[in-house]
Amino acid sequence: MGEITIPRDEQVAIATIDASELDRLIDQAIREERSGDLHRLHLGNCGTYIATKLRAFEQALARHREAKAPRKRAQTEDALRRAGHDLTFAVGAMKRRLEAEQKDAQLFVVDDQIMPPYRFSKHLSVRVSYRWRGTVDDEWKFGHITFVHDVDLRPDYTRPAPKRKPSAAKQEQDLQNTLYQTWEHLMRGALYSVRDYFRDGGDGDKIPDTFQATVDSHSGGLNNYSTQFWRQQP
């Protein structure tokens, strides 16, 4: 699954949804207290965000259907309508995201299929490949940038020491988990930084081959600005 772009199969599913038909079927489901016809839209194929809102709507529908007392029915109906609104909003948000990605793809594409290394060391790196062009009539240009980050592995003395010293295997497992989480942070920041650079009209010819991620002045770790390579460009 891509990190910054919607997978192709989800793009197709999202594009086929008619917003007016969705609203009509949600209203019908609330009125009839069943979601049968809503499944015609195959919302479950539209990715995690929409699928989660669909599941919440169906759960709210089931609670409303099971409610008997008038006061309880009023409460569950209100919750059901909110869940329906959330589902409509999720579909609208993903449609807008899809439109933005399709617009971006006319001038640049960032490859977000990045696999983590088998084993991590304190020296982390993420290579992001991309292609871009000035106008839709230009030939594509190709490039890449490697983001690097050295993790500070000094002990954190602000945390209480464990009652028993963990085994060497447990320490190594904990270290690999920490490094993996840091690598994920670096990877996501790298992808979003390259995408945002192009989205803001940046010139691909000015992207450096390598960029040392900047660290937070207080924590010494990565933050939301660590991979913004253009901030240091003249």
C-alpha positions as CSV (number, residue, x, y, z in Angstrom):
1,M,0.0,0.0,0.0
2,G,1.3,3.5,-0.9
3,E,2.1,6.0,1.8
4,I,1.1,9.2,0.1
5,T,-1.0,8.0,-2.8
6,I,-4.2,6.1,-2.9
7,P,-3.7,2.6,-4.3
8,R,-5.0,2.0,-7.9
9,D,-7.9,-0.3,-6.9
10,E,-9.1,2.1,-4.3
11,Q,-8.9,5.0,-6.7
12,V,-11.2,3.2,-9.1
13,A,-13.7,2.3,-6.3
14,I,-13.8,5.9,-5.0
15,A,-14.2,7.4,-8.4
16,T,-17.3,5.3,-9.2
17,I,-19.2,6.5,-6.1
18,D,-22.0,9.0,-6.9
19,A,-22.3,11.4,-4.0
20,S,-26.0,12.0,-4.5
21,E,-26.7,8.3,-4.7
22,L,-24.7,7.8,-1.5
23,D,-26.8,10.4,0.3
24,R,-30.0,8.8,-0.9
25,L,-29.0,5.3,0.2
26,I,-27.9,6.5,3.6
27,D,-31.2,8.2,4.1
28,Q,-33.0,5.0,2.9
29,A,-30.9,2.9,5.3
30,I,-31.9,5.1,8.2
31,R,-35.5,5.1,7.2
32,E,-35.7,1.3,6.7
33,E,-33.2,0.5,9.5
34,R,-31.2,-1.8,7.2
35,S,-28.2,-1.1,5.0
36,G,-28.9,-3.6,2.2
37,D,-28.9,-1.3,-0.8
38,L,-26.0,0.7,0.5
39,H,-23.7,-2.3,-0.2
40,R,-24.3,-1.7,-3.9
41,L,-21.7,1.1,-3.8
42,H,-18.9,-1.3,-2.6
43,L,-17.7,1.2,0.0
44,G,-15.6,-1.4,1.6
45,N,-13.3,-1.4,-1.4
46,C,-12.5,2.3,-1.0
47,G,-9.8,2.0,1.7
48,T,-9.5,1.9,5.4
49,Y,-10.8,5.4,6.1
50,I,-14.2,4.9,4.3
51,A,-14.5,1.3,5.4
52,T,-14.1,2.3,9.1
53,K,-16.8,4.9,8.7
54,L,-19.1,2.4,7.0
55,R,-18.6,-0.1,9.8
56,A,-19.4,2.6,12.4
57,F,-22.6,3.5,10.5
58,E,-23.6,-0.2,10.4
59,Q,-23.0,-0.6,14.1
60,A,-25.0,2.5,14.8
61,L,-27.8,1.2,12.6
62,A,-27.8,-2.1,14.5
63,R,-28.0,-0.3,17.8
64,H,-30.9,1.8,16.6
65,R,-32.7,-1.2,15.2
66,E,-32.4,-3.0,18.6
67,A,-33.5,0.0,20.7
68,K,-37.1,-0.2,21.9
69,A,-37.8,2.6,24.4
70,P,-38.8,6.0,22.8
71,R,-36.0,7.9,24.6
72,K,-33.4,5.3,23.7
73,R,-34.6,5.3,20.0
74,A,-34.2,9.0,19.9
75,Q,-30.7,8.8,21.2
76,T,-29.7,6.0,18.7
77,E,-31.3,7.8,15.8
78,D,-29.3,10.9,16.6
79,A,-26.1,8.8,16.7
80,L,-27.1,7.0,13.5
81,R,-27.5,10.3,11.6
82,R,-24.1,11.5,12.9
83,A,-22.6,8.3,11.7
84,G,-24.2,8.8,8.3
85,H,-22.8,12.3,8.1
86,D,-19.4,11.0,9.0
87,L,-19.6,8.4,6.2
88,T,-20.6,11.0,3.7
89,F,-17.8,13.3,4.8
90,A,-15.2,10.5,4.5
91,V,-16.3,9.8,0.9
92,G,-16.2,13.4,0.0
93,A,-12.7,13.9,1.6
94,M,-11.3,10.9,-0.3
95,K,-12.8,12.1,-3.5
96,R,-11.1,15.5,-3.0
97,R,-7.8,13.8,-2.2
98,L,-8.1,11.7,-5.3
99,E,-8.7,14.8,-7.4
100,A,-5.6,16.4,-5.9
101,E,-3.4,13.4,-6.5
102,Q,-4.6,13.2,-10.1
103,K,-3.8,16.8,-10.6
104,D,-0.3,16.3,-9.1
105,A,0.4,13.3,-11.3
106,Q,0.2,15.5,-14.4
107,L,3.4,17.2,-13.4
108,F,5.1,15.0,-10.8
109,V,5.0,11.5,-9.3
110,V,6.7,10.5,-6.1
111,D,7.4,6.7,-5.7
112,D,6.0,5.8,-2.3
113,Q,6.6,2.1,-2.5
114,I,9.5,2.0,0.0
115,M,10.4,-1.2,1.8
116,P,12.2,-1.1,5.1
117,P,15.7,-2.8,5.5
118,Y,15.8,-6.2,7.0
119,R,17.8,-5.0,9.9
120,F,18.4,-1.5,11.3
121,S,21.5,0.3,12.6
122,K,21.7,3.7,14.1
123,H,22.5,5.1,10.6
124,L,19.1,5.3,9.0
125,S,18.5,6.2,5.4
126,V,15.5,6.5,3.0
127,R,15.8,7.0,-0.7
128,V,12.9,8.7,-2.5
129,S,12.6,8.5,-6.3
130,Y,10.5,10.8,-8.3
131,R,9.8,12.1,-11.8
132,W,8.6,15.6,-12.8
133,R,8.1,18.0,-15.7
134,G,7.4,21.7,-16.1
135,T,4.3,21.3,-18.2
136,V,2.2,18.4,-19.5
137,D,3.9,18.7,-22.9
138,D,7.4,18.3,-21.5
139,E,9.4,15.1,-21.3
140,W,9.6,13.5,-17.8
141,K,12.8,14.0,-15.8
142,F,13.8,11.5,-13.2
143,G,15.6,11.9,-9.9
144,H,16.0,10.8,-6.3
145,I,17.1,12.1,-2.9
146,T,18.4,10.1,0.0
147,F,17.5,11.3,3.5
148,V,19.9,10.2,6.3
149,H,19.6,10.3,10.0
150,D,21.9,9.1,12.8
151,V,19.9,8.0,15.9
152,D,21.1,9.1,19.3
153,L,21.3,5.8,21.2
154,R,22.4,7.2,24.5
155,P,20.4,6.0,27.5
156,D,17.4,8.1,28.5
157,Y,18.0,8.7,32.2
158,T,14.7,10.5,32.6
159,R,12.9,7.1,32.5
160,P,12.8,4.9,35.5
161,A,15.3,2.0,35.4
162,P,13.6,-1.5,35.0
163,K,13.5,-3.6,38.2
164,R,15.3,-6.4,36.3
165,K,17.8,-6.0,33.6
166,P,16.3,-7.3,30.3
167,S,18.1,-10.1,28.5
168,A,20.4,-9.2,25.6
169,A,17.8,-10.6,23.1
170,K,15.1,-8.4,24.7
171,Q,17.4,-5.4,24.5
172,E,18.1,-6.0,20.9
173,Q,14.4,-6.5,20.1
174,D,13.5,-3.3,21.8
175,L,16.3,-1.5,19.9
176,Q,15.1,-2.8,16.6
177,N,11.6,-1.7,17.4
178,T,12.7,1.8,18.3
179,L,14.9,2.1,15.2
180,Y,12.0,0.8,13.0
181,Q,9.7,3.4,14.4
182,T,12.3,6.1,13.8
183,W,12.8,4.9,10.3
184,E,9.1,5.0,9.6
185,H,9.0,8.6,10.9
186,L,11.9,9.4,8.6
187,M,10.3,7.7,5.6
188,R,7.0,9.4,6.0
189,G,8.6,12.8,6.5
190,A,10.8,12.2,3.4
191,L,7.8,11.3,1.2
192,Y,5.6,14.2,2.3
193,S,8.5,16.7,2.0
194,V,9.2,15.7,-1.6
195,R,5.5,15.8,-2.5
196,D,4.9,19.1,-0.8
197,Y,8.0,20.6,-2.4
198,F,6.7,19.7,-5.9
199,R,3.1,20.7,-5.0
200,D,4.3,24.2,-4.0
201,G,6.0,24.6,-7.4
202,G,9.5,23.5,-6.5
203,D,12.1,22.8,-9.2
204,G,13.2,19.1,-9.3
205,D,16.6,20.2,-10.6
206,K,17.3,21.9,-7.2
207,I,16.6,18.8,-5.1
208,P,19.9,17.6,-3.5
209,D,21.2,14.1,-3.9
210,T,21.5,13.7,-0.1
211,F,20.0,15.4,2.9
212,Q,20.9,15.0,6.5
213,A,17.7,15.3,8.5
214,T,17.7,18.0,11.1
215,V,16.9,17.1,14.6
216,D,14.7,18.8,17.2
217,S,16.7,21.2,19.4
218,H,15.0,19.9,22.5
219,S,14.5,16.2,22.0
220,G,17.4,15.5,19.7
221,G,15.0,13.4,17.5
222,L,13.0,13.9,14.4
223,N,10.1,16.3,14.1
224,N,7.7,17.5,11.4
225,Y,10.4,19.8,9.9
226,S,13.3,17.4,9.9
227,T,13.1,16.5,6.3
228,Q,12.3,19.9,4.8
229,F,15.4,20.0,2.6
230,W,14.5,23.2,0.8
231,R,14.7,25.2,4.0
232,Q,18.5,25.1,3.8
233,Q,18.7,25.9,0.1
234,P,20.0,29.4,-0.9
